[in-house]
Amino acid sequence: MSTKIISTNVEIMGKPYPVRCPEDELTALQQAAHYLDQKMCEVRDSGKAINLERIAIITALNMAYELLQAGHQKSGFIDKINQYILKLQEKLDLSSLPTQADML
C-alpha cells in the first residue's frame, strides 16, 4: 500500500515554501522545518551572514557538522557498550568454569 503524497507549506525565516511529502511524514517535516528555521534565524541574528543564500549555506554547514559529530559520538558509545559486553561475557565464562572444590 502506498502512502498518499500531500502538499503543504513550511515557513522558513518568515517566507512560506510549498513542499510535498508522504502524509504520514508530515509531522516530521514540520519539525525539521521548524528546526531549520531556528538555526537559520540564529545565523542571521549572529550577524555572520546577511543574504539568504549565505545564511542557508552557513546553516547547512553547521547542521552537517552537528550530524557528523553526533555520528562520531554514537560510534564511540557503541564501542564502549561492546567492550562492556565482552567483559561481561568473560566474567560469565569464568564463572561457569568448574572450581577445584567442584572437582572433589
Residue frames relative to the residue before (quaternion, step in Angstrom):
aa qw qx qy qz dx dy dz
M 1.0000 0.0000 0.0000 0.0000 0.00 0.00 0.00
S 0.2842 -0.7732 0.5425 0.1646 3.59 -0.75 0.99
T 0.4731 -0.6685 0.5047 0.2730 3.51 -1.20 0.69
K 0.5031 -0.6528 0.4820 0.2973 3.55 -1.02 0.83
I 0.2947 -0.7324 0.5900 0.1694 3.58 -0.96 0.94
I 0.0946 -0.8057 0.5843 0.0230 3.56 -0.83 1.01
S 0.3695 -0.6828 0.5808 0.2448 3.53 -1.30 0.38
T 0.0678 0.7802 -0.6175 0.0739 3.53 -1.03 0.83
N 0.3603 -0.6922 0.5683 0.2609 3.55 -1.31 0.00
V 0.1091 -0.7372 0.6595 0.0981 3.53 -1.18 0.68
E 0.2944 -0.7619 0.5526 0.1657 3.55 -1.09 0.67
I 0.0224 -0.7786 0.6258 -0.0396 3.54 -0.80 1.13
M 0.8411 -0.0875 -0.0017 0.5337 3.55 -0.67 1.17
G 0.7451 -0.4458 0.2110 0.4490 3.54 0.92 1.02
K 0.6703 0.4657 -0.3010 0.4932 3.58 1.24 0.00
P 0.3675 -0.7414 0.5140 0.2258 3.60 -0.81 0.98
Y 0.1021 -0.7725 0.6250 0.0466 3.55 -1.09 0.81
P 0.3204 -0.7410 0.5517 0.2096 3.60 -0.72 1.01
V 0.0330 0.7854 -0.6157 0.0546 3.56 -0.94 0.93
R 0.2600 -0.7244 0.6124 0.1806 3.53 -1.33 0.34
C 0.1013 0.7841 -0.6073 0.0780 3.53 -1.09 0.73
P 0.6200 -0.5031 0.4142 0.4370 3.58 -1.24 0.25
E 0.5969 -0.6165 0.3843 0.3406 3.55 -0.96 0.89
D 0.7071 0.4657 -0.2770 0.4543 3.59 0.95 -0.81
E 0.6748 0.4593 -0.2994 0.4940 3.61 1.27 0.01
L 0.3465 0.7798 -0.4653 0.2351 3.58 1.30 0.13
T 0.6618 0.5078 -0.3165 0.4517 3.60 0.87 -0.90
A 0.6563 0.5022 -0.3106 0.4696 3.58 0.94 -0.86
L 0.6305 0.5241 -0.3283 0.4690 3.60 1.02 -0.78
Q 0.6617 0.5027 -0.3074 0.4636 3.59 0.91 -0.88
Q 0.6420 0.5092 -0.3212 0.4747 3.59 1.01 -0.78
A 0.6498 0.5132 -0.3114 0.4662 3.58 0.97 -0.85
A 0.6520 0.5108 -0.3094 0.4672 3.57 0.98 -0.85
H 0.6420 0.5175 -0.3184 0.4676 3.58 0.99 -0.81
Y 0.6438 0.5137 -0.3119 0.4737 3.59 0.99 -0.88
L 0.6569 0.5063 -0.3052 0.4680 3.58 0.92 -0.92
D 0.6356 0.5318 -0.3231 0.4569 3.58 0.97 -0.87
Q 0.6532 0.5117 -0.3150 0.4607 3.60 0.92 -0.89
K 0.6890 0.4899 -0.2831 0.4528 3.57 0.86 -0.98
M 0.6590 0.4925 -0.3162 0.4723 3.60 0.98 -0.79
C 0.6387 0.5124 -0.3280 0.4711 3.60 1.02 -0.73
E 0.6104 0.5422 -0.3468 0.4617 3.60 1.08 -0.70
V 0.6592 0.4915 -0.3071 0.4792 3.59 0.93 -0.88
R 0.6527 0.5122 -0.3132 0.4621 3.58 0.91 -0.91
D 0.7097 0.4703 -0.2645 0.4530 3.58 0.86 -0.97
S 0.6024 0.5635 -0.3635 0.4329 3.60 1.17 -0.43
G 0.4364 -0.7148 0.4437 0.3190 3.57 1.23 -0.37
K 0.4746 0.6934 -0.4296 0.3306 3.60 1.26 0.07
A 0.7905 0.1215 -0.0609 0.5972 3.56 1.21 -0.45
I 0.2947 -0.7788 0.5350 0.1424 3.51 -1.05 0.80
N 0.7812 0.3210 -0.1991 0.4971 3.59 0.67 -1.02
L 0.6804 -0.5413 0.3323 0.3656 3.53 -1.23 0.65
E 0.6411 0.5296 -0.3372 0.4414 3.60 0.96 -0.80
R 0.6778 0.4792 -0.2956 0.4727 3.59 0.88 -0.88
I 0.6132 0.5369 -0.3408 0.4685 3.60 1.03 -0.78
A 0.6678 0.5049 -0.2995 0.4576 3.58 0.92 -0.93
I 0.6724 0.4961 -0.3046 0.4571 3.60 0.91 -0.86
I 0.6656 0.4860 -0.3106 0.4735 3.60 0.87 -0.88
T 0.6413 0.5160 -0.3211 0.4684 3.58 0.99 -0.81
A 0.6507 0.5109 -0.3178 0.4632 3.59 0.93 -0.85
L 0.6462 0.5084 -0.3198 0.4708 3.60 0.97 -0.80
N 0.6506 0.5138 -0.3124 0.4638 3.58 0.94 -0.86
M 0.6845 0.4795 -0.2871 0.4680 3.58 0.91 -0.91
A 0.6222 0.5248 -0.3404 0.4707 3.60 1.05 -0.71
Y 0.6343 0.5231 -0.3218 0.4695 3.58 1.01 -0.82
E 0.6476 0.5165 -0.3119 0.4653 3.60 0.93 -0.91
L 0.6555 0.5168 -0.3072 0.4570 3.57 0.96 -0.88
L 0.6620 0.4964 -0.3041 0.4720 3.59 0.94 -0.86
Q 0.6481 0.5142 -0.3179 0.4631 3.58 0.97 -0.83
A 0.6388 0.5157 -0.3261 0.4686 3.58 0.98 -0.79
G 0.6364 0.5282 -0.3210 0.4615 3.58 1.03 -0.76
H 0.6537 0.5010 -0.3094 0.4753 3.57 0.99 -0.83
Q 0.6476 0.5095 -0.3186 0.4685 3.59 0.97 -0.82
K 0.6395 0.5226 -0.3222 0.4627 3.57 1.01 -0.82
S 0.6452 0.5185 -0.3208 0.4604 3.59 0.96 -0.85
G 0.6560 0.5083 -0.3069 0.4659 3.57 0.96 -0.85
F 0.6455 0.5186 -0.3099 0.4673 3.55 1.02 -0.82
I 0.6499 0.5068 -0.3116 0.4729 3.58 0.96 -0.86
D 0.6268 0.5310 -0.3362 0.4605 3.60 0.99 -0.78
K 0.6583 0.5032 -0.3099 0.4663 3.60 0.94 -0.86
I 0.6420 0.5134 -0.3245 0.4678 3.58 0.97 -0.81
N 0.6589 0.5088 -0.3134 0.4569 3.58 0.92 -0.87
Q 0.6318 0.5189 -0.3311 0.4712 3.60 1.02 -0.75
Y 0.6472 0.5182 -0.3080 0.4666 3.57 0.98 -0.86
I 0.6391 0.5188 -0.3216 0.4679 3.59 0.99 -0.84
L 0.6453 0.5193 -0.3230 0.4578 3.60 0.96 -0.83
K 0.6456 0.5113 -0.3197 0.4687 3.59 0.97 -0.82
L 0.6477 0.5091 -0.3141 0.4718 3.59 0.99 -0.82
Q 0.6445 0.5176 -0.3225 0.4612 3.58 0.99 -0.80
E 0.6322 0.5243 -0.3263 0.4680 3.58 1.02 -0.81
K 0.6541 0.5063 -0.3119 0.4674 3.58 0.94 -0.87
L 0.6515 0.5043 -0.3162 0.4704 3.59 0.97 -0.82
D 0.6414 0.5196 -0.3237 0.4625 3.57 0.98 -0.84
L 0.6732 0.4913 -0.2962 0.4665 3.57 0.93 -0.87
S 0.6734 0.4994 -0.3071 0.4504 3.58 0.97 -0.75
S 0.6806 0.4809 -0.2999 0.4643 3.59 1.14 -0.44
L 0.5067 0.6278 -0.4324 0.4027 3.60 1.27 -0.08
P 0.4890 -0.6541 0.4743 0.3288 3.60 -1.00 0.72
T 0.3411 -0.7235 0.5635 0.2067 3.55 -1.07 0.78
Q 0.6824 -0.4685 0.3454 0.4421 3.56 -1.26 0.19
A 0.6201 0.5420 -0.3427 0.4519 3.60 1.03 -0.71
D 0.6453 0.5206 -0.3281 0.4527 3.60 1.04 -0.72
M 0.6704 0.5133 -0.2952 0.4471 3.57 1.10 -0.65
L 0.6239 0.5636 -0.3388 0.4223 3.62 1.20 -0.37
